[in-house]
Amino acid sequence: MMPTELFISGKNWKLSLAELASYLEARKIKFEVQFFSKEFFAVSVEDGFGASTIEDLGGTIKIGEVKAKFQTQIVKEAFLQKSKQAQSQITESLASSGLVDEMAKSAEKVFFGVSVYCAEKTLRPLSGVIQRFVGSAIKGELAGYGKKSKFMGFSKDRKFAQLSHVEVLKKNLVENKAEVLLCIGKEETWVATTVAVHNPFEFQKRDIYKPNQRKIFAMPPRIARIMVNLSSCTPGKVLLDPFCGVGTILQEALLAGAKVVGVDVNPWCIKAANENLEWLKREYSLEGTEFRVLQGDVSRLAQKIGQETVDCIVTEPDLGPALRQVPTGPYALKIIQKLEPLYFGFVEEAHRVLKRDGRLVLVTPYINTRSGKSVTMPIGEKLENCGFKRVQPLTKEMFSEGAVGLEELVGVSSLVEVDERHKIGREIHIYEK
Ligand SMILES: C[S@@+](CC[C@H](N)C(=O)[O-])C[C@H]1O[C@@H](n2cnc3c(N)ncnc32)[C@H](O)[C@@H]1O
């Protein structure tokens, strides 16, 4: 039996799950998704999967190691029907899980936290009550070991009974094995210890401390890393960004162990991307990494870097002008039509430079309009005419038998990322040669 891990995803849970699946598949790590929801995923993963993986993922906030599991029905009885017997069952399950033994090892007074992630609607309003119940049960257990403890509480008006990743980091809860995750699924409930937490300061550092930045064109490093993972990029592969700008995607690919190649038509970008990659190499002690950044127009990509020379292409060509307000449908269409020649020309060149079975991860604009309808770029047909095949990052075989709700995940080949502050979102396409 493969051990089960819990994953708390970032805001865009479908993108996070697709990233995780692509990451594991590319490394031939066996896995099966037992349960998924926007609150959390329960995934059994082959032994050897480590907590440090979180540094490689852009879309995972926390990873938890499962210590106990019980039926959600018991949680319903305990908190909806207030059954004392069901409550004792939960307390016993927590006691025999080994959670507390690890916490009790610390010499001083134990400081711990509890976060509740609830995919079961009927229990969601009771998350705060459940969180305090679990906290008291653990406190009681620790007292049995002769340990004093403090439970990290927070105000009742907090929307979710959850500690943020920043709180977990600041209070050293991972090192002390002192955050308990209670993840309530529709059928089953898992109890876990947090073994890894996303470090937003690392991503922020790469975003705002790199020597050269461009505000309007900037892609968040977190999204860049997700796209690199969707491209099946593993250490040693050659990854190309032919619209590299200041090199956000190249930076993440370099950290993922790829040999990177960047191209941009703008000479300032070449200098800027080179300096950014040099900075990254120093900052992260990446000795022996290889990168090349060349000036050139994407219409002559094959001539510039050679046919069938790269394993992955990950890129965001141009999302159109920065908009002050939500555009009308006809204006959005105009933006798209103006960009089409650039994208269509690129797709042909991309097919030439990519090796067989290589992947292309491409962003096209996703524009919300005043009527509420979105306008997107019809790139699929062009890609298929050039010889690309659609990749579905999530397939039925990745899920346990009987998993419900698969229709909204399986068969999807593009994923949308919309940031509320921006009028133009990203549609991320995944294709293979
Ligand atoms: C959206 S930006 C890429 C941003 C990049 N992902 C980043 O975060 O730094 C698009 C880039 O494409 C470049 N570009 C536009 N037309 C091009 C062309 N025909 N060939 C090569 N590069 C081009 C622009 O100079 C610009 O730097």
The ligand as a Gaussian input file, in Angstrom:
#p B3LYP/6-31G(d) Opt

LIG

0 1
 C        4.672000      38.883000     -22.177000
 S        6.332000      39.200000     -22.453000
 C        7.081000      37.810000     -21.710000
 C        7.228000      37.992000     -20.256000
 C        7.997000      36.926000     -19.576000
 N        7.186000      35.712000     -19.427000
 C        8.466000      37.438000     -18.240000
 O        7.761000      37.240000     -17.217000
 O        9.512000      38.077000     -18.180000
 C        6.495000      38.980000     -24.146000
 C        7.871000      39.213000     -24.707000
 O        7.831000      38.831000     -26.091000
 C        8.749000      39.637000     -26.815000
 N        8.367000      39.577000     -28.228000
 C        7.316000      40.175000     -28.842000
 N        7.305000      39.883000     -30.157000
 C        8.334000      39.046000     -30.386000
 C        8.828000      38.358000     -31.533000
 N        8.241000      38.504000     -32.700000
 N        9.884000      37.552000     -31.380000
 C       10.498000      37.413000     -30.186000
 N       10.085000      38.039000     -29.069000
 C        9.019000      38.849000     -29.158000
 C        8.630000      41.010000     -26.164000
 O        9.822000      41.737000     -26.337000
 C        8.354000      40.655000     -24.703000
 O        9.539000      40.712000     -23.945000

